[in-house]
């Protein structure tokens, strides 16, 4: 496994298109998962029964919990790991230190912090930036070490959950106490929950609630031991990036087939079990532990199965229809944050205030509409510019000088005609 694979010569544009398309696919899954929190949100049960529609709400929510929730964030984390691997490899080739890599993460953390302070707490970028620093510790690790550490990191939250359930371990409590204090300082009654705030038409109330909500968000990260899960996928991405598995899937077909078949056979039933266990209200400590076991084993292997199946389909048809995902993936940062803007506009009180009032069965249709809009906008933008607007800002702040943005005339005409 540690022996490098001899790669076939593949055009750089084709390699980037494959990863961009997979990243765009992951973005669509993230949109589906995040929309659940906006469509239903923390609405009271009585309101959900009337306005959301009990007949379809259960099956749709269960299907998303089974096939979507957690899996596409894991896939997104894998791709971030591959991107970080590429960055580290470039530094080694140039003989540079890690300063530019660290600056890149600092800027990413700034995007994540602004995301949470101005819009919504459901951010992952700030955590990616923090965990990305830990990836530096594994620069010289062997491939075997990366795989072993990734597996151990995914199993660690099971022990974490067991100690919380049976030993009274509560590492997240200080964050909850700090969140309650922060809400109080900003005049927010935390006992009412987030629904009155999220449905308020006063944007300033949203802003006052965000500092406390950020602490709640990081409480969730600690309780779920999310940094370990993210770092595990980063390490798998670093391993895959070194071996260029997703850059040239045609050179790794047997491995990709094993990952896809094994991942679906193991991941689908475990993810189903986790969704079923999580659907019950409350539950014993044993039930919560079983749910965590099913999540920590089923989620990463199913995410890897999605990635491997996507790569196999790509290699079979030279991309085919899957290339339609590439423009969105090439502007992943812009589109990720734009999804939040659109969801806030549709569902928060300062927008169209649809939270708790839209039938959950419409969620896939809303997701498809938003994503098709993003695909069209991304295709138009990339026909004229080298980077997405936030990707350009990210690079500019990382390098300390403005990066070239507009495409030259002949390239613009060619890209616009496609």
C-alpha positions as CSV (number, residue, x, y, z in Angstrom):
1,X,0.0,0.0,0.0
2,X,2.9,2.3,0.7
3,X,4.5,1.8,-2.8
4,X,3.8,4.8,-5.0
5,X,1.6,4.0,-8.1
6,X,3.1,4.9,-11.5
7,X,0.6,7.4,-13.0
8,X,-0.4,7.7,-16.6
9,X,0.0,11.1,-18.2
10,X,-3.2,13.0,-17.7
11,X,-3.9,16.5,-18.7
12,X,-3.9,18.9,-15.8
13,X,-7.2,20.4,-16.9
14,X,-8.8,17.0,-16.8
15,X,-7.4,16.2,-13.3
16,X,-8.8,19.5,-12.0
17,X,-12.2,18.9,-13.6
18,X,-12.5,15.6,-11.9
19,X,-11.8,17.0,-8.4
20,X,-14.0,20.1,-9.1
21,X,-16.9,18.0,-10.2
22,X,-16.6,15.8,-7.1
23,X,-16.4,19.0,-5.0
24,X,-19.6,20.3,-6.7
25,X,-21.3,17.0,-6.0
26,X,-20.4,17.3,-2.3
27,X,-21.7,20.9,-2.2
28,X,-25.1,19.7,-3.4
29,X,-25.2,17.1,-0.6
30,X,-24.3,19.8,1.9
31,X,-27.1,22.0,0.6
32,X,-29.6,19.1,1.1
33,X,-28.4,18.5,4.7
34,X,-28.3,22.2,5.7
35,X,-31.7,22.9,4.2
36,X,-33.3,20.6,6.8
37,X,-32.3,23.0,9.6
38,X,-33.8,25.9,7.7
39,X,-37.0,24.2,6.3
40,X,-38.0,22.8,9.7
41,X,-35.6,24.6,12.0
42,X,-36.4,24.7,15.7
43,X,-40.1,25.2,15.0
44,X,-42.5,24.0,17.7
45,X,-44.0,20.6,17.0
46,X,-47.5,22.0,16.7
47,X,-46.4,24.4,14.0
48,X,-44.5,21.7,12.2
49,X,-47.5,19.4,12.2
50,X,-49.7,22.0,10.6
51,X,-47.4,23.6,8.2
52,X,-44.7,21.1,7.3
53,X,-47.0,18.1,6.7
54,X,-46.7,15.1,8.8
55,X,-47.3,12.6,6.0
56,X,-44.0,13.3,4.1
57,X,-42.0,14.9,6.8
58,X,-40.9,11.7,8.4
59,X,-39.9,9.7,5.3
60,X,-38.0,12.6,3.7
61,X,-36.2,13.4,7.0
62,X,-35.3,9.8,7.5
63,X,-34.0,9.4,4.0
64,X,-31.8,12.5,4.4
65,X,-30.5,11.3,7.7
66,X,-29.7,7.9,6.2
67,X,-28.1,8.9,2.9
68,X,-27.0,12.6,3.2
69,X,-26.4,14.0,6.7
70,X,-22.7,13.7,7.7
71,X,-21.7,11.8,4.5
72,X,-21.3,14.9,2.3
73,X,-19.5,16.9,5.0
74,X,-17.2,14.0,5.3
75,X,-16.7,14.0,1.5
76,X,-16.1,17.7,1.6
77,X,-13.5,17.2,4.3
78,X,-11.8,14.5,2.2
79,X,-11.6,17.0,-0.7
80,X,-10.2,19.7,1.6
81,X,-7.6,17.2,2.7
82,X,-6.7,16.5,-0.9
83,X,-6.4,20.3,-1.5
84,X,-4.2,20.7,1.6
85,X,-2.1,17.9,0.3
86,X,-1.6,19.6,-3.0
87,X,-0.7,22.9,-1.2
88,X,1.9,21.1,1.0
89,X,3.4,19.3,-2.0
90,X,3.8,22.6,-3.9
91,X,5.6,24.1,-0.9
92,X,8.0,21.1,-0.9
93,X,8.6,21.5,-4.6
94,X,9.3,25.2,-4.2
95,X,11.4,24.7,-1.1
96,X,9.2,27.0,0.9
97,X,8.3,26.9,4.5
98,X,4.8,26.6,5.8
99,X,4.2,30.4,6.2
100,X,1.9,30.7,3.1
101,X,0.0,27.6,4.1
102,X,-0.6,29.0,7.5
103,X,-1.7,32.4,6.1
104,X,-4.1,30.5,3.9
105,X,-5.7,28.9,6.9
106,X,-5.8,32.1,8.8
107,X,-7.8,33.7,6.0
108,X,-10.1,30.7,5.8
109,X,-10.7,31.0,9.6
110,X,-11.7,34.7,9.0
111,X,-14.2,33.6,6.3
112,X,-15.7,31.1,8.8
113,X,-15.9,33.6,11.6
114,X,-17.6,36.2,9.4
115,X,-20.0,33.5,8.2
116,X,-21.1,32.8,11.8
117,X,-21.1,36.4,13.0
118,X,-23.1,37.8,10.1
119,X,-25.3,35.0,8.8
120,X,-25.6,31.6,10.5
121,X,-23.8,29.4,13.0
122,X,-23.8,26.3,10.8
123,X,-20.2,27.0,9.6
124,X,-17.5,24.4,9.0
125,X,-14.8,26.6,7.5
126,X,-13.4,27.8,10.9
127,X,-13.1,24.3,12.1
128,X,-11.4,23.3,8.8
129,X,-8.9,26.1,9.3
130,X,-8.0,25.0,12.9
131,X,-7.8,21.3,12.0
132,X,-5.8,22.2,8.9
133,X,-3.0,23.4,11.2
134,X,-2.9,19.9,12.8
135,X,-2.3,18.4,9.4
136,X,1.2,19.9,9.4
137,X,2.1,17.3,12.1
138,X,1.6,14.6,9.5
139,X,3.6,16.1,6.6
140,X,6.4,13.4,6.9
141,X,4.1,10.5,8.0
142,X,4.1,7.4,5.9
143,X,1.0,6.3,4.0
144,X,0.4,3.5,6.5
145,X,0.6,5.9,9.4
146,X,-2.0,8.2,7.8
147,X,-4.4,5.3,7.3
148,X,-4.0,4.0,10.8
149,X,-4.3,7.4,12.4
150,X,-7.4,8.1,10.3
151,X,-9.1,4.9,11.5
152,X,-8.2,5.6,15.2
153,X,-9.5,9.2,15.0
154,X,-12.9,7.9,13.7
155,X,-13.1,5.4,16.5
156,X,-12.1,7.8,19.2
157,X,-15.5,9.6,19.4
158,X,-17.0,6.2,20.4
159,X,-14.9,6.2,23.6
160,X,-15.6,9.9,24.0
161,X,-19.4,9.2,23.9
162,X,-19.0,6.2,26.3
163,X,-17.2,8.4,28.9
164,X,-19.9,11.1,28.7
165,X,-22.7,8.5,29.0
166,X,-21.3,6.3,31.7
167,X,-18.6,8.3,33.6
168,X,-20.3,11.7,33.9
169,X,-17.7,13.3,31.7
170,X,-19.0,16.7,30.4
171,X,-16.3,18.6,28.6
172,X,-18.8,20.7,26.7
173,X,-20.5,22.2,29.8
174,X,-18.1,25.2,30.1
175,X,-19.1,26.2,26.5
176,X,-22.8,26.0,27.4
177,X,-22.3,28.1,30.5
178,X,-20.4,30.7,28.5
179,X,-23.1,30.7,25.8
180,X,-25.9,31.3,28.4
181,X,-23.8,34.2,29.9
182,X,-23.2,35.7,26.5
183,X,-26.9,35.5,25.5
184,X,-27.7,37.3,28.8
185,X,-25.2,40.0,28.1
186,X,-26.7,40.7,24.7
187,X,-30.3,40.7,26.1
188,X,-31.3,37.3,24.6
189,X,-33.5,34.9,26.6
190,X,-31.8,31.6,25.8
191,X,-34.7,29.6,27.5
192,X,-36.9,30.4,24.5
193,X,-34.6,28.7,22.1
194,X,-33.5,30.0,18.7
195,X,-36.9,29.9,16.9
196,X,-38.1,33.4,18.1
197,X,-34.8,34.9,17.1
198,X,-34.5,33.1,13.7
199,X,-38.0,34.1,12.7
200,X,-37.6,37.7,13.9
201,X,-37.6,40.4,11.1
202,X,-35.1,42.4,13.1
203,X,-31.6,41.6,11.7
204,X,-30.0,43.3,14.7
205,X,-31.5,40.7,17.0
206,X,-29.9,38.0,14.8
207,X,-26.5,39.8,15.1
208,X,-26.8,40.0,18.9
209,X,-27.6,36.3,19.2
210,X,-24.6,35.1,17.0
211,X,-21.8,35.3,19.6
212,X,-23.7,33.0,21.9
213,X,-24.7,30.8,19.1
214,X,-21.1,30.4,18.1
215,X,-20.3,29.0,21.5
216,X,-23.3,26.6,21.1
217,X,-21.8,25.5,17.8
218,X,-18.4,24.8,19.3
219,X,-20.2,23.0,22.2
220,X,-21.6,20.7,19.5
221,X,-18.1,20.2,18.0
222,X,-16.7,19.2,21.5
223,X,-19.6,17.0,22.3
224,X,-19.4,15.1,19.0
225,X,-15.6,15.3,19.0
226,X,-16.0,16.7,15.5
227,X,-12.3,17.8,15.1
228,X,-11.2,14.2,15.3
229,X,-13.6,13.2,12.6
230,X,-12.6,16.1,10.4
231,X,-8.9,15.4,10.9
232,X,-9.5,11.7,10.0
233,X,-10.9,12.7,6.6
234,X,-8.1,15.2,6.1
235,X,-5.6,12.4,6.6
236,X,-7.4,10.2,4.1
237,X,-7.4,13.2,1.8
238,X,-3.7,13.6,2.3
239,X,-3.1,9.9,1.5
240,X,-5.3,10.1,-1.6
241,X,-3.7,13.4,-2.7
242,X,-0.2,11.8,-2.4
243,X,-1.2,8.9,-4.5
244,X,-3.3,11.1,-6.9
245,X,-6.2,8.6,-6.8
246,X,-8.9,11.1,-7.7
247,X,-6.7,13.0,-10.0
248,X,-6.4,10.0,-12.3
249,X,-9.1,7.5,-11.4
250,X,-8.3,5.4,-14.5
251,X,-5.0,4.3,-12.9
252,X,-6.7,3.1,-9.7
253,X,-9.8,1.3,-10.9
254,X,-9.4,-1.9,-8.9
255,X,-8.9,0.1,-5.6
256,X,-11.8,2.3,-6.4
257,X,-14.1,-0.7,-7.1
258,X,-13.1,-2.2,-3.7
259,X,-13.8,1.0,-1.9
260,X,-17.1,1.5,-3.6
261,X,-18.4,-2.0,-3.1
262,X,-17.1,-2.4,0.5
263,X,-18.3,1.1,1.4
264,X,-21.8,0.6,0.2
265,X,-22.1,-2.9,1.7
266,X,-20.9,-1.7,5.1
267,X,-22.0,1.9,5.1
268,X,-25.6,1.7,3.9
269,X,-26.9,-0.6,6.7
270,X,-24.9,1.2,9.4
271,X,-26.1,4.6,8.2
272,X,-29.7,3.1,8.2
273,X,-29.2,1.9,11.8
274,X,-27.9,5.3,12.9
275,X,-30.8,7.1,11.3
276,X,-33.3,4.7,13.0
277,X,-31.6,5.0,16.4
278,X,-31.5,8.8,16.1
279,X,-35.2,9.0,15.1
280,X,-36.2,8.0,18.7
281,X,-36.9,10.8,21.2
282,X,-34.5,10.7,24.1
283,X,-33.1,7.2,24.5
284,X,-30.9,5.4,26.9
285,X,-27.2,5.8,27.2
286,X,-26.7,2.5,25.5
287,X,-28.8,3.6,22.5
288,X,-26.8,6.8,22.2
289,X,-23.6,4.8,22.2
290,X,-24.9,2.4,19.6
291,X,-25.9,5.4,17.5
292,X,-22.4,6.9,17.8
293,X,-20.8,3.5,16.8
294,X,-23.0,3.3,13.7
295,X,-22.2,6.9,12.8
296,X,-18.4,6.6,13.3
297,X,-18.1,3.5,11.2
298,X,-20.9,4.0,8.7
299,X,-20.4,7.7,7.8
300,X,-16.8,7.7,6.6
301,X,-17.1,4.4,4.6
302,X,-20.3,5.6,2.9
303,X,-18.7,8.9,2.1
304,X,-15.7,7.1,0.6
305,X,-18.1,4.9,-1.4
306,X,-19.8,8.0,-2.8
307,X,-16.4,9.4,-3.8
308,X,-15.2,6.1,-5.3
309,X,-18.4,5.5,-7.3
310,X,-18.3,9.1,-8.6
311,X,-14.7,8.5,-9.8
312,X,-15.6,5.2,-11.4
313,X,-18.5,6.8,-13.3
314,X,-16.2,9.6,-14.3
315,X,-13.5,7.2,-15.7
316,X,-16.1,5.2,-17.6
317,X,-17.5,8.2,-19.6
318,X,-14.6,10.7,-19.4
319,X,-16.8,12.7,-17.1
320,X,-20.0,12.8,-19.1
321,X,-22.8,14.5,-17.4
322,X,-20.8,14.6,-14.2
323,X,-18.8,17.5,-15.6
324,X,-21.9,19.6,-15.0
325,X,-20.9,19.7,-11.3
326,X,-17.4,21.1,-12.0
327,X,-18.2,24.9,-12.3
328,X,-19.8,24.8,-8.8
329,X,-16.9,22.9,-7.4
330,X,-14.4,25.3,-8.9
331,X,-16.0,28.1,-6.9
332,X,-16.6,25.9,-3.8
333,X,-16.0,28.6,-1.2
334,X,-18.1,31.2,-3.0
335,X,-21.0,28.7,-3.5
336,X,-20.8,27.3,0.0
337,X,-21.3,30.8,1.5
338,X,-23.8,31.8,-1.2
339,X,-25.9,28.8,-0.2
340,X,-26.1,30.2,3.3
341,X,-27.1,33.7,2.0
342,X,-29.9,32.2,-0.1
343,X,-31.2,30.0,2.7
344,X,-31.1,32.8,5.2
345,X,-33.0,35.0,2.7
346,X,-35.6,32.4,2.2
347,X,-36.2,31.1,5.7
348,X,-35.1,33.7,8.3
349,X,-37.5,36.4,9.6
350,X,-35.5,39.2,8.0
351,X,-36.1,37.5,4.6
352,X,-39.2,35.6,3.3
353,X,-39.7,33.9,6.8
354,X,-40.5,30.5,5.4
355,X,-39.0,28.6,8.4
356,X,-41.5,26.0,9.7
357,X,-44.0,27.0,7.0
358,X,-42.7,25.0,4.0
359,X,-43.7,21.4,3.4
360,X,-40.6,19.2,4.1
361,X,-41.4,17.3,0.9
362,X,-40.4,20.4,-1.1
363,X,-36.9,20.3,0.3
364,X,-35.3,18.4,-2.6
365,X,-37.0,20.7,-5.1
366,X,-35.7,23.8,-3.2
367,X,-32.2,22.3,-3.2
368,X,-32.3,21.5,-6.9
369,X,-33.5,25.0,-7.7
370,X,-30.8,26.7,-5.6
371,X,-28.1,24.4,-7.0
372,X,-29.1,24.9,-10.6
373,X,-29.0,28.6,-10.1
374,X,-25.5,28.3,-8.6
375,X,-24.4,26.1,-11.6
376,X,-25.6,28.7,-14.1
377,X,-24.0,31.6,-12.2
378,X,-20.7,29.7,-11.8
379,X,-20.6,28.8,-15.5
380,X,-21.2,32.4,-16.5
381,X,-18.7,33.7,-14.0
382,X,-15.9,31.3,-15.0
383,X,-16.4,32.1,-18.6
384,X,-15.1,35.5,-17.8
385,X,-12.9,35.2,-14.7
386,X,-10.1,32.9,-13.5
387,X,-11.5,32.4,-10.0
388,X,-14.7,32.8,-8.0
389,X,-15.0,36.2,-6.2
390,X,-14.2,34.7,-2.8
391,X,-11.6,32.4,-4.2
392,X,-9.9,35.4,-5.7
393,X,-10.1,37.2,-2.3
394,X,-8.7,34.2,-0.5
395,X,-5.7,34.0,-2.9
396,X,-5.1,37.7,-2.8
397,X,-5.1,37.8,1.0
398,X,-2.9,34.7,1.1
399,X,-0.3,36.1,-1.3
400,X,-0.5,39.7,0.0
401,X,-1.1,41.2,-3.5
402,X,-4.0,41.3,-5.9
403,X,-4.2,38.3,-8.2
404,X,-5.0,38.5,-11.9
405,X,-8.8,38.0,-12.2
406,X,-10.2,38.5,-15.7
407,X,-9.5,35.9,-18.4
408,X,-7.8,37.1,-21.6
409,X,-10.0,37.8,-24.6
410,X,-9.5,34.6,-26.6
411,X,-10.0,32.4,-23.5
412,X,-13.1,34.4,-22.5
413,X,-14.7,33.9,-26.0
414,X,-13.8,30.1,-26.0
415,X,-15.1,29.5,-22.5
416,X,-18.2,31.6,-23.1
417,X,-19.1,29.6,-26.3
418,X,-19.0,26.2,-24.6
